Amino acid sequence: MLANILYLVGGLIVGIILGFIISRVITKKYLTKNPPINEKMIEAMMSSMGRKPSQKQINQVMREMNRYK
């Protein structure tokens, strides 16, 4: 009886760890193929706020976005 409970708890722990690792790999792969924001989106966002961004400003925002990946 105690052995069965230990097997159950061990299986749950292993399943949680494997599920976390697999979901993390899939999410990273998805984000590299489909980045959440690109330079055109940043330019459109800044233009909608009433200012024309320079390429230097766009590059600065992209660097900040990539820093937190």
CHARMM-style PDB file with segment names, atoms N, HN, CA, C and O in Angstrom:
ATOM      1  N   MET     1       0.826  -1.189   0.000  1.00  0.00      PROA
ATOM      2  CA  MET     1       0.000   0.000   0.000  1.00  0.00      PROA
ATOM      3  C   MET     1       0.878   1.264   0.000  1.00  0.00      PROA
ATOM      4  O   MET     1       0.644   2.175  -0.794  1.00  0.00      PROA
ATOM      5  N   LEU     2       1.867   1.321   0.869  1.00  0.00      PROA
ATOM      6  HN  LEU     2       2.057   0.581   1.514  1.00  0.00      PROA
ATOM      7  CA  LEU     2       2.771   2.477   0.912  1.00  0.00      PROA
ATOM      8  C   LEU     2       3.565   2.590  -0.390  1.00  0.00      PROA
ATOM      9  O   LEU     2       3.811   3.692  -0.881  1.00  0.00      PROA
ATOM     10  N   ALA     3       3.963   1.441  -0.945  1.00  0.00      PROA
ATOM     11  HN  ALA     3       3.764   0.546  -0.547  1.00  0.00      PROA
ATOM     12  CA  ALA     3       4.711   1.455  -2.197  1.00  0.00      PROA
ATOM     13  C   ALA     3       3.852   2.031  -3.321  1.00  0.00      PROA
ATOM     14  O   ALA     3       4.354   2.785  -4.154  1.00  0.00      PROA
ATOM     15  N   ASN     4       2.564   1.687  -3.356  1.00  0.00      PROA
ATOM     16  HN  ASN     4       2.156   1.074  -2.680  1.00  0.00      PROA
ATOM     17  CA  ASN     4       1.681   2.218  -4.395  1.00  0.00      PROA
ATOM     18  C   ASN     4       1.548   3.732  -4.296  1.00  0.00      PROA
ATOM     19  O   ASN     4       1.521   4.421  -5.316  1.00  0.00      PROA
ATOM     20  N   ILE     5       1.466   4.240  -3.102  1.00  0.00      PROA
ATOM     21  HN  ILE     5       1.488   3.680  -2.274  1.00  0.00      PROA
ATOM     22  CA  ILE     5       1.349   5.687  -2.912  1.00  0.00      PROA
ATOM     23  C   ILE     5       2.640   6.372  -3.358  1.00  0.00      PROA
ATOM     24  O   ILE     5       2.602   7.427  -3.991  1.00  0.00      PROA
ATOM     25  N   LEU     6       3.781   5.769  -3.026  1.00  0.00      PROA
ATOM     26  HN  LEU     6       3.813   4.912  -2.511  1.00  0.00      PROA
ATOM     27  CA  LEU     6       5.063   6.342  -3.454  1.00  0.00      PROA
ATOM     28  C   LEU     6       5.192   6.331  -4.973  1.00  0.00      PROA
ATOM     29  O   LEU     6       5.693   7.294  -5.554  1.00  0.00      PROA
ATOM     30  N   TYR     7       4.744   5.251  -5.627  1.00  0.00      PROA
ATOM     31  HN  TYR     7       4.337   4.469  -5.155  1.00  0.00      PROA
ATOM     32  CA  TYR     7       4.770   5.192  -7.086  1.00  0.00      PROA
ATOM     33  C   TYR     7       3.877   6.276  -7.687  1.00  0.00      PROA
ATOM     34  O   TYR     7       4.243   6.909  -8.677  1.00  0.00      PROA
ATOM     35  N   LEU     8       2.726   6.483  -7.095  1.00  0.00      PROA
ATOM     36  HN  LEU     8       2.429   5.969  -6.290  1.00  0.00      PROA
ATOM     37  CA  LEU     8       1.809   7.500  -7.577  1.00  0.00      PROA
ATOM     38  C   LEU     8       2.416   8.894  -7.441  1.00  0.00      PROA
ATOM     39  O   LEU     8       2.372   9.685  -8.384  1.00  0.00      PROA
ATOM     40  N   VAL     9       2.972   9.195  -6.290  1.00  0.00      PROA
ATOM     41  HN  VAL     9       3.008   8.553  -5.524  1.00  0.00      PROA
ATOM     42  CA  VAL     9       3.586  10.509  -6.065  1.00  0.00      PROA
ATOM     43  C   VAL     9       4.789  10.694  -6.987  1.00  0.00      PROA
ATOM     44  O   VAL     9       4.971  11.771  -7.555  1.00  0.00      PROA
ATOM     45  N   GLY    10       5.605   9.665  -7.138  1.00  0.00      PROA
ATOM     46  HN  GLY    10       5.457   8.790  -6.676  1.00  0.00      PROA
ATOM     47  CA  GLY    10       6.769   9.743  -8.028  1.00  0.00      PROA
ATOM     48  C   GLY    10       6.344   9.960  -9.471  1.00  0.00      PROA
ATOM     49  O   GLY    10       6.946  10.755 -10.192  1.00  0.00      PROA
ATOM     50  N   GLY    11       5.307   9.250  -9.887  1.00  0.00      PROA
ATOM     51  HN  GLY    11       4.818   8.604  -9.301  1.00  0.00      PROA
ATOM     52  CA  GLY    11       4.801   9.420 -11.248  1.00  0.00      PROA
ATOM     53  C   GLY    11       4.260  10.812 -11.486  1.00  0.00      PROA
ATOM     54  O   GLY    11       4.467  11.382 -12.557  1.00  0.00      PROA
ATOM     55  N   LEU    12       3.572  11.368 -10.505  1.00  0.00      PROA
ATOM     56  HN  LEU    12       3.404  10.905  -9.634  1.00  0.00      PROA
ATOM     57  CA  LEU    12       3.066  12.730 -10.631  1.00  0.00      PROA
ATOM     58  C   LEU    12       4.202  13.740 -10.755  1.00  0.00      PROA
ATOM     59  O   LEU    12       4.139  14.652 -11.579  1.00  0.00      PROA
ATOM     60  N   ILE    13       5.220  13.580  -9.953  1.00  0.00      PROA
ATOM     61  HN  ILE    13       5.271  12.839  -9.283  1.00  0.00      PROA
ATOM     62  CA  ILE    13       6.355  14.513  -9.993  1.00  0.00      PROA
ATOM     63  C   ILE    13       7.064  14.437 -11.339  1.00  0.00      PROA
ATOM     64  O   ILE    13       7.375  15.466 -11.938  1.00  0.00      PROA
ATOM     65  N   VAL    14       7.319  13.222 -11.815  1.00  0.00      PROA
ATOM     66  HN  VAL    14       7.066  12.386 -11.328  1.00  0.00      PROA
ATOM     67  CA  VAL    14       7.986  13.052 -13.110  1.00  0.00      PROA
ATOM     68  C   VAL    14       7.108  13.620 -14.226  1.00  0.00      PROA
ATOM     69  O   VAL    14       7.623  14.267 -15.138  1.00  0.00      PROA
ATOM     70  N   GLY    15       5.807  13.393 -14.171  1.00  0.00      PROA
ATOM     71  HN  GLY    15       5.389  12.868 -13.430  1.00  0.00      PROA
ATOM     72  CA  GLY    15       4.895  13.910 -15.185  1.00  0.00      PROA
ATOM     73  C   GLY    15       4.859  15.423 -15.213  1.00  0.00      PROA
ATOM     74  O   GLY    15       4.836  16.030 -16.284  1.00  0.00      PROA
ATOM     75  N   ILE    16       4.854  16.025 -14.054  1.00  0.00      PROA
ATOM     76  HN  ILE    16       4.873  15.532 -13.184  1.00  0.00      PROA
ATOM     77  CA  ILE    16       4.846  17.490 -13.991  1.00  0.00      PROA
ATOM     78  C   ILE    16       6.137  18.061 -14.574  1.00  0.00      PROA
ATOM     79  O   ILE    16       6.102  19.032 -15.329  1.00  0.00      PROA
ATOM     80  N   ILE    17       7.262  17.467 -14.231  1.00  0.00      PROA
ATOM     81  HN  ILE    17       7.290  16.678 -13.617  1.00  0.00      PROA
ATOM     82  CA  ILE    17       8.546  17.950 -14.734  1.00  0.00      PROA
ATOM     83  C   ILE    17       8.624  17.786 -16.243  1.00  0.00      PROA
ATOM     84  O   ILE    17       9.015  18.719 -16.945  1.00  0.00      PROA
ATOM     85  N   LEU    18       8.258  16.610 -16.755  1.00  0.00      PROA
ATOM     86  HN  LEU    18       7.941  15.852 -16.184  1.00  0.00      PROA
ATOM     87  CA  LEU    18       8.296  16.392 -18.204  1.00  0.00      PROA
ATOM     88  C   LEU    18       7.319  17.310 -18.932  1.00  0.00      PROA
ATOM     89  O   LEU    18       7.648  17.840 -19.994  1.00  0.00      PROA
ATOM     90  N   GLY    19       6.142  17.502 -18.387  1.00  0.00      PROA
ATOM     91  HN  GLY    19       5.875  17.072 -17.525  1.00  0.00      PROA
ATOM     92  CA  GLY    19       5.173  18.402 -19.006  1.00  0.00      PROA
ATOM     93  C   GLY    19       5.679  19.827 -19.077  1.00  0.00      PROA
ATOM     94  O   GLY    19       5.482  20.511 -20.081  1.00  0.00      PROA
ATOM     95  N   PHE    20       6.327  20.276 -18.019  1.00  0.00      PROA
ATOM     96  HN  PHE    20       6.487  19.720 -17.204  1.00  0.00      PROA
ATOM     97  CA  PHE    20       6.889  21.624 -18.003  1.00  0.00      PROA
ATOM     98  C   PHE    20       7.970  21.782 -19.062  1.00  0.00      PROA
ATOM     99  O   PHE    20       7.988  22.770 -19.796  1.00  0.00      PROA
ATOM    100  N   ILE    21       8.870  20.809 -19.141  1.00  0.00      PROA
ATOM    101  HN  ILE    21       8.856  20.006 -18.545  1.00  0.00      PROA
ATOM    102  CA  ILE    21       9.982  20.887 -20.105  1.00  0.00      PROA
ATOM    103  C   ILE    21       9.454  20.857 -21.533  1.00  0.00      PROA
ATOM    104  O   ILE    21       9.894  21.645 -22.371  1.00  0.00      PROA
ATOM    105  N   ILE    22       8.523  19.965 -21.819  1.00  0.00      PROA
ATOM    106  HN  ILE    22       8.166  19.325 -21.138  1.00  0.00      PROA
ATOM    107  CA  ILE    22       7.983  19.849 -23.174  1.00  0.00      PROA
ATOM    108  C   ILE    22       7.228  21.121 -23.565  1.00  0.00      PROA
ATOM    109  O   ILE    22       7.392  21.616 -24.681  1.00  0.00      PROA
ATOM    110  N   SER    23       6.412  21.650 -22.670  1.00  0.00      PROA
ATOM    111  HN  SER    23       6.278  21.248 -21.764  1.00  0.00      PROA
ATOM    112  CA  SER    23       5.670  22.868 -23.001  1.00  0.00      PROA
ATOM    113  C   SER    23       6.600  24.061 -23.185  1.00  0.00      PROA
ATOM    114  O   SER    23       6.333  24.932 -24.012  1.00  0.00      PROA
ATOM    115  N   ARG    24       7.679  24.106 -22.428  1.00  0.00      PROA
ATOM    116  HN  ARG    24       7.896  23.398 -21.756  1.00  0.00      PROA
ATOM    117  CA  ARG    24       8.635  25.201 -22.571  1.00  0.00      PROA
ATOM    118  C   ARG    24       9.331  25.147 -23.927  1.00  0.00      PROA
ATOM    119  O   ARG    24       9.503  26.178 -24.578  1.00  0.00      PROA
ATOM    120  N   VAL    25       9.734  23.945 -24.359  1.00  0.00      PROA
ATOM    121  HN  VAL    25       9.594  23.108 -23.831  1.00  0.00      PROA
ATOM    122  CA  VAL    25      10.396  23.791 -25.653  1.00  0.00      PROA
ATOM    123  C   VAL    25       9.443  24.174 -26.784  1.00  0.00      PROA
ATOM    124  O   VAL    25       9.840  24.872 -27.718  1.00  0.00      PROA
ATOM    125  N   ILE    26       8.202  23.726 -26.708  1.00  0.00      PROA
ATOM    126  HN  ILE    26       7.880  23.159 -25.950  1.00  0.00      PROA
ATOM    127  CA  ILE    26       7.225  24.038 -27.754  1.00  0.00      PROA
ATOM    128  C   ILE    26       6.958  25.540 -27.805  1.00  0.00      PROA
ATOM    129  O   ILE    26       6.867  26.113 -28.891  1.00  0.00      PROA
ATOM    130  N   THR    27       6.833  26.177 -26.657  1.00  0.00      PROA
ATOM    131  HN  THR    27       6.907  25.712 -25.775  1.00  0.00      PROA
ATOM    132  CA  THR    27       6.576  27.614 -26.619  1.00  0.00      PROA
ATOM    133  C   THR    27       7.749  28.405 -27.176  1.00  0.00      PROA
ATOM    134  O   THR    27       7.544  29.361 -27.923  1.00  0.00      PROA
ATOM    135  N   LYS    28       8.971  28.027 -26.829  1.00  0.00      PROA
ATOM    136  HN  LYS    28       9.138  27.250 -26.223  1.00  0.00      PROA
ATOM    137  CA  LYS    28      10.143  28.727 -27.371  1.00  0.00      PROA
ATOM    138  C   LYS    28      10.218  28.585 -28.880  1.00  0.00      PROA
ATOM    139  O   LYS    28      10.519  29.552 -29.580  1.00  0.00      PROA
ATOM    140  N   LYS    29       9.948  27.394 -29.386  1.00  0.00      PROA
ATOM    141  HN  LYS    29       9.704  26.609 -28.818  1.00  0.00      PROA
ATOM    142  CA  LYS    29       9.981  27.167 -30.821  1.00  0.00      PROA
ATOM    143  C   LYS    29       8.922  28.013 -31.518  1.00  0.00      PROA
ATOM    144  O   LYS    29       9.184  28.591 -32.573  1.00  0.00      PROA
ATOM    145  N   TYR    30       7.736  28.089 -30.938  1.00  0.00      PROA
ATOM    146  HN  TYR    30       7.523  27.620 -30.081  1.00  0.00      PROA
ATOM    147  CA  TYR    30       6.664  28.902 -31.517  1.00  0.00      PROA
ATOM    148  C   TYR    30       7.037  30.378 -31.546  1.00  0.00      PROA
ATOM    149  O   TYR    30       6.799  31.061 -32.542  1.00  0.00      PROA
ATOM    150  N   LEU    31       7.622  30.872 -30.459  1.00  0.00      PROA
ATOM    151  HN  LEU    31       7.816  30.317 -29.650  1.00  0.00      PROA
ATOM    152  CA  LEU    31       7.969  32.288 -30.396  1.00  0.00      PROA
ATOM    153  C   LEU    31       9.115  32.656 -31.332  1.00  0.00      PROA
ATOM    154  O   LEU    31       9.175  33.789 -31.810  1.00  0.00      PROA
ATOM    155  N   THR    32      10.023  31.723 -31.602  1.00  0.00      PROA
ATOM    156  HN  THR    32       9.975  30.803 -31.213  1.00  0.00      PROA
ATOM    157  CA  THR    32      11.088  32.034 -32.562  1.00  0.00      PROA
ATOM    158  C   THR    32      10.533  32.075 -33.982  1.00  0.00      PROA
ATOM    159  O   THR    32      10.996  32.870 -34.800  1.00  0.00      PROA
ATOM    160  N   LYS    33       9.552  31.233 -34.286  1.00  0.00      PROA
ATOM    161  HN  LYS    33       9.176  30.587 -33.622  1.00  0.00      PROA
ATOM    162  CA  LYS    33       8.944  31.251 -35.614  1.00  0.00      PROA
ATOM    163  C   LYS    33       7.982  32.422 -35.777  1.00  0.00      PROA
ATOM    164  O   LYS    33       7.867  32.974 -36.871  1.00  0.00      PROA
ATOM    165  N   ASN    34       7.294  32.806 -34.713  1.00  0.00      PROA
ATOM    166  HN  ASN    34       7.387  32.357 -33.824  1.00  0.00      PROA
ATOM    167  CA  ASN    34       6.297  33.876 -34.751  1.00  0.00      PROA
ATOM    168  C   ASN    34       6.590  34.891 -33.648  1.00  0.00      PROA
ATOM    169  O   ASN    34       5.959  34.860 -32.591  1.00  0.00      PROA
ATOM    170  N   PRO    35       7.538  35.783 -33.890  1.00  0.00      PROA
ATOM    171  CA  PRO    35       7.859  36.747 -32.840  1.00  0.00      PROA
ATOM    172  C   PRO    35       6.653  37.617 -32.514  1.00  0.00      PROA
ATOM    173  O   PRO    35       5.878  37.961 -33.406  1.00  0.00      PROA
ATOM    174  N   PRO    36       6.490  37.969 -31.257  1.00  0.00      PROA
ATOM    175  CA  PRO    36       5.306  38.714 -30.856  1.00  0.00      PROA
ATOM    176  C   PRO    36       5.266  40.153 -31.382  1.00  0.00      PROA
ATOM    177  O   PRO    36       4.184  40.728 -31.502  1.00  0.00      PROA
ATOM    178  N   ILE    37       6.413  40.738 -31.693  1.00  0.00      PROA
ATOM    179  HN  ILE    37       7.292  40.271 -31.595  1.00  0.00      PROA
ATOM    180  CA  ILE    37       6.435  42.122 -32.174  1.00  0.00      PROA
ATOM    181  C   ILE    37       7.635  42.290 -33.097  1.00  0.00      PROA
ATOM    182  O   ILE    37       8.693  41.703 -32.870  1.00  0.00      PROA
ATOM    183  N   ASN    38       7.460  43.095 -34.138  1.00  0.00      PROA
ATOM    184  HN  ASN    38       6.601  43.572 -34.323  1.00  0.00      PROA
ATOM    185  CA  ASN    38       8.566  43.355 -35.056  1.00  0.00      PROA
ATOM    186  C   ASN    38       8.679  44.858 -35.301  1.00  0.00      PROA
ATOM    187  O   ASN    38       7.935  45.643 -34.713  1.00  0.00      PROA
ATOM    188  N   GLU    39       9.601  45.254 -36.162  1.00  0.00      PROA
ATOM    189  HN  GLU    39      10.206  44.617 -36.640  1.00  0.00      PROA
ATOM    190  CA  GLU    39       9.881  46.675 -36.368  1.00  0.00      PROA
ATOM    191  C   GLU    39       8.685  47.413 -36.967  1.00  0.00      PROA
ATOM    192  O   GLU    39       8.418  48.560 -36.610  1.00  0.00      PROA
ATOM    193  N   LYS    40       7.975  46.761 -37.868  1.00  0.00      PROA
ATOM    194  HN  LYS    40       8.192  45.829 -38.158  1.00  0.00      PROA
ATOM    195  CA  LYS    40       6.814  47.420 -38.485  1.00  0.00      PROA
ATOM    196  C   LYS    40       5.718  47.683 -37.456  1.00  0.00      PROA
ATOM    197  O   LYS    40       5.045  48.712 -37.508  1.00  0.00      PROA
ATOM    198  N   MET    41       5.543  46.752 -36.524  1.00  0.00      PROA
ATOM    199  HN  MET    41       6.090  45.916 -36.482  1.00  0.00      PROA
ATOM    200  CA  MET    41       4.546  46.956 -35.474  1.00  0.00      PROA
ATOM    201  C   MET    41       4.936  48.124 -34.565  1.00  0.00      PROA
ATOM    202  O   MET    41       4.086  48.920 -34.166  1.00  0.00      PROA
ATOM    203  N   ILE    42       6.221  48.219 -34.244  1.00  0.00      PROA
ATOM    204  HN  ILE    42       6.912  47.573 -34.568  1.00  0.00      PROA
ATOM    205  CA  ILE    42       6.689  49.322 -33.394  1.00  0.00      PROA
ATOM    206  C   ILE    42       6.497  50.650 -34.113  1.00  0.00      PROA
ATOM    207  O   ILE    42       6.059  51.629 -33.510  1.00  0.00      PROA
ATOM    208  N   GLU    43       6.827  50.683 -35.403  1.00  0.00      PROA
ATOM    209  HN  GLU    43       7.183  49.887 -35.893  1.00  0.00      PROA
ATOM    210  CA  GLU    43       6.656  51.910 -36.177  1.00  0.00      PROA
ATOM    211  C   GLU    43       5.181  52.318 -36.240  1.00  0.00      PROA
ATOM    212  O   GLU    43       4.860  53.497 -36.090  1.00  0.00      PROA
ATOM    213  N   ALA    44       4.292  51.359 -36.459  1.00  0.00      PROA
ATOM    214  HN  ALA    44       4.554  50.402 -36.581  1.00  0.00      PROA
ATOM    215  CA  ALA    44       2.856  51.659 -36.513  1.00  0.00      PROA
ATOM    216  C   ALA    44       2.355  52.156 -35.163  1.00  0.00      PROA
ATOM    217  O   ALA    44       1.537  53.073 -35.104  1.00  0.00      PROA
ATOM    218  N   MET    45       2.843  51.552 -34.073  1.00  0.00      PROA
ATOM    219  HN  MET    45       3.508  50.807 -34.121  1.00  0.00      PROA
ATOM    220  CA  MET    45       2.414  51.967 -32.744  1.00  0.00      PROA
ATOM    221  C   MET    45       2.852  53.400 -32.455  1.00  0.00      PROA
ATOM    222  O   MET    45       2.068  54.200 -31.946  1.00  0.00      PROA
ATOM    223  N   MET    46       4.099  53.721 -32.777  1.00  0.00      PROA
ATOM    224  HN  MET    46       4.736  53.071 -33.191  1.00  0.00      PROA
ATOM    225  CA  MET    46       4.591  55.071 -32.521  1.00  0.00      PROA
ATOM    226  C   MET    46       3.894  56.080 -33.441  1.00  0.00      PROA
ATOM    227  O   MET    46       3.607  57.201 -33.022  1.00  0.00      PROA
ATOM    228  N   SER    47       3.624  55.693 -34.674  1.00  0.00      PROA
ATOM    229  HN  SER    47       3.857  54.782 -35.014  1.00  0.00      PROA
ATOM    230  CA  SER    47       2.927  56.593 -35.597  1.00  0.00      PROA
ATOM    231  C   SER    47       1.506  56.860 -35.128  1.00  0.00      PROA
ATOM    232  O   SER    47       1.001  57.972 -35.285  1.00  0.00      PROA
ATOM    233  N   SER    48       0.858  55.854 -34.556  1.00  0.00      PROA
ATOM    234  HN  SER    48       1.269  54.952 -34.429  1.00  0.00      PROA
ATOM    235  CA  SER    48      -0.511  56.050 -34.074  1.00  0.00      PROA
ATOM    236  C   SER    48      -0.558  56.993 -32.869  1.00  0.00      PROA
ATOM    237  O   SER    48      -1.593  57.588 -32.568  1.00  0.00      PROA
ATOM    238  N   MET    49       0.577  57.114 -32.194  1.00  0.00      PROA
ATOM    239  HN  MET    49       1.417  56.630 -32.439  1.00  0.00      PROA
ATOM    240  CA  MET    49       0.640  58.044 -31.058  1.00  0.00      PROA
ATOM    241  C   MET    49       0.981  59.459 -31.513  1.00  0.00      PROA
ATOM    242  O   MET    49       1.124  60.361 -30.688  1.00  0.00      PROA
ATOM    243  N   GLY    50       1.112  59.655 -32.837  1.00  0.00      PROA
ATOM    244  HN  GLY    50       0.995  58.921 -33.507  1.00  0.00      PROA
ATOM    245  CA  GLY    50       1.304  61.006 -33.358  1.00  0.00      PROA
ATOM    246  C   GLY    50       2.743  61.410 -33.567  1.00  0.00      PROA
ATOM    247  O   GLY    50       3.033  62.604 -33.650  1.00  0.00      PROA
ATOM    248  N   ARG    51       3.661  60.455 -33.657  1.00  0.00      PROA
ATOM    249  HN  ARG    51       3.425  59.485 -33.590  1.00  0.00      PROA
ATOM    250  CA  ARG    51       5.043  60.831 -33.921  1.00  0.00      PROA
ATOM    251  C   ARG    51       5.657  59.861 -34.919  1.00  0.00      PROA
ATOM    252  O   ARG    51       5.349  58.669 -34.920  1.00  0.00      PROA
ATOM    253  N   LYS    52       6.521  60.384 -35.759  1.00  0.00      PROA
ATOM    254  HN  LYS    52       6.771  61.353 -35.758  1.00  0.00      PROA
ATOM    255  CA  LYS    52       7.198  59.563 -36.756  1.00  0.00      PROA
ATOM    256  C   LYS    52       8.531  59.121 -36.165  1.00  0.00      PROA
ATOM    257  O   LYS    52       9.426  59.946 -35.981  1.00  0.00      PROA
ATOM    258  N   PRO    53       8.674  57.831 -35.866  1.00  0.00      PROA
ATOM    259  CA  PRO    53       9.922  57.369 -35.235  1.00  0.00      PROA
ATOM    260  C   PRO    53      11.062  57.262 -36.240  1.00  0.00      PROA
ATOM    261  O   PRO    53      10.857  56.931 -37.408  1.00  0.00      PROA
ATOM    262  N   SER    54      12.256  57.547 -35.759  1.00  0.00      PROA
ATOM    263  HN  SER    54      12.422  57.816 -34.811  1.00  0.00      PROA
ATOM    264  CA  SER    54      13.440  57.350 -36.589  1.00  0.00      PROA
ATOM    265  C   SER    54      13.862  55.885 -36.477  1.00  0.00      PROA
ATOM    266  O   SER    54      13.413  55.162 -35.587  1.00  0.00      PROA
ATOM    267  N   GLN    55      14.727  55.465 -37.389  1.00  0.00      PROA
ATOM    268  HN  GLN    55      15.092  56.052 -38.112  1.00  0.00      PROA
ATOM    269  CA  GLN    55      15.207  54.082 -37.362  1.00  0.00      PROA
ATOM    270  C   GLN    55      15.989  53.816 -36.073  1.00  0.00      PROA
ATOM    271  O   GLN    55      15.965  52.704 -35.545  1.00  0.00      PROA
ATOM    272  N   LYS    56      16.670  54.825 -35.580  1.00  0.00      PROA
ATOM    273  HN  LYS    56      16.690  55.729 -36.009  1.00  0.00      PROA
ATOM    274  CA  LYS    56      17.426  54.676 -34.333  1.00  0.00      PROA
ATOM    275  C   LYS    56      16.485  54.373 -33.164  1.00  0.00      PROA
ATOM    276  O   LYS    56      16.787  53.521 -32.328  1.00  0.00      PROA
ATOM    277  N   GLN    57      15.343  55.072 -33.105  1.00  0.00      PROA
ATOM    278  HN  GLN    57      15.098  55.764 -33.784  1.00  0.00      PROA
ATOM    279  CA  GLN    57      14.379  54.816 -32.040  1.00  0.00      PROA
ATOM    280  C   GLN    57      13.773  53.422 -32.153  1.00  0.00      PROA
ATOM    281  O   GLN    57      13.573  52.737 -31.150  1.00  0.00      PROA
ATOM    282  N   ILE    58      13.483  53.013 -33.384  1.00  0.00      PROA
ATOM    283  HN  ILE    58      13.646  53.570 -34.199  1.00  0.00      PROA
ATOM    284  CA  ILE    58      12.928  51.671 -33.597  1.00  0.00      PROA
ATOM    285  C   ILE    58      13.927  50.613 -33.159  1.00  0.00      PROA
ATOM    286  O   ILE    58      13.560  49.645 -32.494  1.00  0.00      PROA
ATOM    287  N   ASN    59      15.192  50.796 -33.532  1.00  0.00      PROA
ATOM    288  HN  ASN    59      15.490  51.583 -34.073  1.00  0.00      PROA
ATOM    289  CA  ASN    59      16.234  49.837 -33.140  1.00  0.00      PROA
ATOM    290  C   ASN    59      16.391  49.795 -31.625  1.00  0.00      PROA
ATOM    291  O   ASN    59      16.609  48.726 -31.055  1.00  0.00      PROA
ATOM    292  N   GLN    60      16.285  50.935 -30.975  1.00  0.00      PROA
ATOM    293  HN  GLN    60      16.108  51.804 -31.438  1.00  0.00      PROA
ATOM    294  CA  GLN    60      16.411  50.995 -29.518  1.00  0.00      PROA
ATOM    295  C   GLN    60      15.284  50.213 -28.853  1.00  0.00      PROA
ATOM    296  O   GLN    60      15.527  49.473 -27.899  1.00  0.00      PROA
ATOM    297  N   VAL    61      14.065  50.364 -29.339  1.00  0.00      PROA
ATOM    298  HN  VAL    61      13.867  50.964 -30.114  1.00  0.00      PROA
ATOM    299  CA  VAL    61      12.936  49.626 -28.776  1.00  0.00      PROA
ATOM    300  C   VAL    61      13.101  48.128 -29.032  1.00  0.00      PROA
ATOM    301  O   VAL    61      12.805  47.319 -28.153  1.00  0.00      PROA
ATOM    302  N   MET    62      13.568  47.752 -30.217  1.00  0.00      PROA
ATOM    303  HN  MET    62      13.809  48.410 -30.931  1.00  0.00      PROA
ATOM    304  CA  MET    62      13.775  46.329 -30.522  1.00  0.00      PROA
ATOM    305  C   MET    62      14.845  45.726 -29.614  1.00  0.00      PROA
ATOM    306  O   MET    62      14.704  44.590 -29.160  1.00  0.00      PROA
ATOM    307  N   ARG    63      15.908  46.475 -29.347  1.00  0.00      PROA
ATOM    308  HN  ARG    63      16.023  47.397 -29.716  1.00  0.00      PROA
ATOM    309  CA  ARG    63      16.945  45.974 -28.449  1.00  0.00      PROA
ATOM    310  C   ARG    63      16.383  45.739 -27.048  1.00  0.00      PROA
ATOM    311  O   ARG    63      16.686  44.735 -26.402  1.00  0.00      PROA
ATOM    312  N   GLU    64      15.563  46.679 -26.593  1.00  0.00      PROA
ATOM    313  HN  GLU    64      15.317  47.494 -27.117  1.00  0.00      PROA
ATOM    314  CA  GLU    64      14.943  46.510 -25.267  1.00  0.00      PROA
ATOM    315  C   GLU    64      14.009  45.303 -25.237  1.00  0.00      PROA
ATOM    316  O   GLU    64      13.968  44.570 -24.249  1.00  0.00      PROA
ATOM    317  N   MET    65      13.268  45.101 -26.310  1.00  0.00      PROA
ATOM    318  HN  MET    65      13.302  45.696 -27.112  1.00  0.00      PROA
ATOM    319  CA  MET    65      12.346  43.953 -26.365  1.00  0.00      PROA
ATOM    320  C   MET    65      13.143  42.636 -26.362  1.00  0.00      PROA
ATOM    321  O   MET    65      12.775  41.686 -25.672  1.00  0.00      PROA
ATOM    322  N   ASN    66      14.220  42.591 -27.129  1.00  0.00      PROA
ATOM    323  HN  ASN    66      14.519  43.364 -27.690  1.00  0.00      PROA
ATOM    324  CA  ASN    66      15.021  41.366 -27.211  1.00  0.00      PROA
ATOM    325  C   ASN    66      15.779  41.093 -25.917  1.00  0.00      PROA
ATOM    326  O   ASN    66      16.117  39.947 -25.621  1.00  0.00      PROA
ATOM    327  N   ARG    67      16.041  42.134 -25.157  1.00  0.00      PROA
ATOM    328  HN  ARG    67      15.767  43.065 -25.398  1.00  0.00      PROA
ATOM    329  CA  ARG    67      16.780  41.971 -23.907  1.00  0.00      PROA
ATOM    330  C   ARG    67      15.985  41.154 -22.888  1.00  0.00      PROA
ATOM    331  O   ARG    67      16.570  40.475 -22.045  1.00  0.00      PROA
ATOM    332  N   TYR    68      14.668  41.218 -22.965  1.00  0.00      PROA
ATOM    333  HN  TYR    68      14.193  41.770 -23.650  1.00  0.00      PROA
ATOM    334  CA  TYR    68      13.832  40.538 -21.983  1.00  0.00      PROA
ATOM    335  C   TYR    68      13.262  39.216 -22.494  1.00  0.00      PROA
ATOM    336  O   TYR    68      12.332  38.680 -21.892  1.00  0.00      PROA
ATOM    337  N   LYS    69      13.790  38.691 -23.570  1.00  0.00      PROA
ATOM    338  HN  LYS    69      14.545  39.127 -24.059  1.00  0.00      PROA
ATOM    339  CA  LYS    69      13.315  37.401 -24.086  1.00  0.00      PROA
ATOM    340  C   LYS    69      13.747  36.274 -23.201  1.00  0.00      PROA
ATOM    341  OT1 LYS    69      13.437  35.116 -23.481  1.00  0.00      PROA
TER     342      LYS     69
END
